């Protein structure tokens, strides 16, 4: 894995895809760790990349999850909002949860394709 290290990042994980394609998950420092998936061929040539966290305004009510299963990548974003009373109490009947998902696959050439 040493050949996959990039200045300023940490190797967080490794995935194996079809046709000897390797995916490396890098973690970049910031206010929160910022993960990026980069695919490589057998010779170590970079093929494609995907930022695993979408650029959105993160706050305590935002949750992002990334799921890797059967060579698919699913990014789930959930945002919870609510209204408060004049006494600063959360009004349970006005809580809203929005969930969005985006799916990707890694094709046989190592390209990351949005589905």
Wavefront OBJ file of the C-alpha trace (Angstrom):
o trace
v 0.000 0.000 0.000
v 2.969 2.354 0.389
v 2.895 3.299 -3.299
v -0.644 4.630 -2.869
v 0.105 7.205 -0.162
v -0.381 10.843 -1.123
v 1.100 13.825 0.679
v -1.342 15.106 3.282
v -3.641 12.087 3.195
v -3.958 8.811 5.038
v -4.930 5.497 3.482
v -8.204 4.577 5.152
v -9.035 1.384 3.284
v -8.693 -0.771 0.184
v -11.336 -2.361 -2.057
v -10.940 -4.913 -4.831
v -13.080 -4.672 -7.952
v -13.368 -6.663 -11.210
v -10.474 -6.906 -13.694
v -7.870 -6.423 -10.976
v -9.029 -2.879 -10.287
v -8.039 -1.640 -6.827
v -9.848 1.102 -4.965
v -8.047 3.057 -2.269
v -10.009 5.206 0.167
v -7.973 8.211 1.225
v -8.818 10.353 4.217
v -7.928 14.028 3.847
v -7.647 16.196 6.967
v -10.076 19.015 7.611
v -12.773 20.008 10.061
v -14.019 16.469 9.485
v -12.090 13.663 7.736
v -12.815 13.956 4.014
v -12.785 10.541 2.273
v -12.046 10.060 -1.426
v -12.143 6.793 -3.396
v -9.470 6.491 -6.103
v -9.328 3.533 -8.507
v -6.099 2.112 -9.936
v -5.207 -0.569 -12.449
v -2.786 -3.401 -11.720
v 0.217 -1.244 -12.689
v -0.802 1.486 -10.228
v -2.107 3.936 -12.816
v -4.839 6.207 -11.488
v -8.139 5.589 -13.312
v -10.821 7.662 -11.562
v -11.854 9.207 -8.248
v -14.977 10.040 -6.268
v -15.416 12.295 -3.248
v -17.455 10.138 -0.901
v -18.989 13.027 1.029
v -20.936 15.486 -1.042
v -20.137 19.125 -0.497
v -23.040 20.239 1.634
v -23.297 22.417 4.679
v -22.685 19.978 7.494
v -24.383 20.619 10.788
v -25.431 18.448 13.737
v -28.618 17.453 11.910
v -26.858 16.162 8.787
v -25.658 12.562 8.504
v -23.840 11.023 5.545
v -23.211 7.298 5.167
v -21.353 5.409 2.477
v -22.160 1.753 1.772
v -19.976 -0.547 -0.348
v -21.766 -3.725 -1.450
v -21.516 -5.927 -4.532
v -19.223 -3.453 -6.315
v -21.789 -0.696 -5.819
v -21.277 2.471 -3.831
v -24.295 4.084 -2.217
v -24.041 7.495 -0.582
v -26.919 8.269 1.783
v -27.566 11.814 2.962
v -30.100 12.550 5.659
v -31.037 15.986 6.922
v -33.289 16.484 9.902
v -34.964 19.854 10.415
v -37.523 21.112 12.871
v -39.290 24.185 14.117
v -39.111 25.468 17.642
v -41.635 27.130 19.883
v -41.151 30.554 21.427
v -39.841 28.691 24.498
v -37.167 27.075 22.312
v -38.777 23.652 22.550
v -38.692 21.376 19.496
v -42.164 20.976 18.032
v -42.322 17.222 17.414
v -45.138 17.540 14.886
v -42.934 19.805 12.749
v -39.869 17.530 12.514
v -38.912 16.717 8.927
v -36.429 14.074 7.761
v -35.181 14.136 4.165
v -33.163 11.207 2.819
v -31.356 11.260 -0.511
v -29.302 8.456 -2.033
v -26.865 8.355 -4.925
v -25.509 5.108 -6.393
v -22.291 4.486 -8.277
v -20.606 1.447 -9.793
v -16.993 0.831 -10.710
v -17.010 -0.441 -14.295
v -14.552 -2.911 -15.821
v -12.242 -0.037 -16.853
v -12.070 1.323 -13.296
v -14.297 4.321 -14.042
v -16.765 5.327 -11.355
v -20.185 5.713 -12.973
v -23.237 7.357 -11.398
v -26.368 5.175 -11.730
l 1 2 3 4 5 6 7 8 9 10 11 12 13 14 15 16 17 18 19 20 21 22 23 24 25 26 27 28 29 30 31 32 33 34 35 36 37 38 39 40 41 42 43 44 45 46 47 48 49 50 51 52 53 54 55 56 57 58 59 60 61 62 63 64 65 66 67 68 69 70 71 72 73 74 75 76 77 78 79 80 81 82 83 84 85 86 87 88 89 90 91 92 93 94 95 96 97 98 99 100 101 102 103 104 105 106 107 108 109 110 111 112 113 114 115
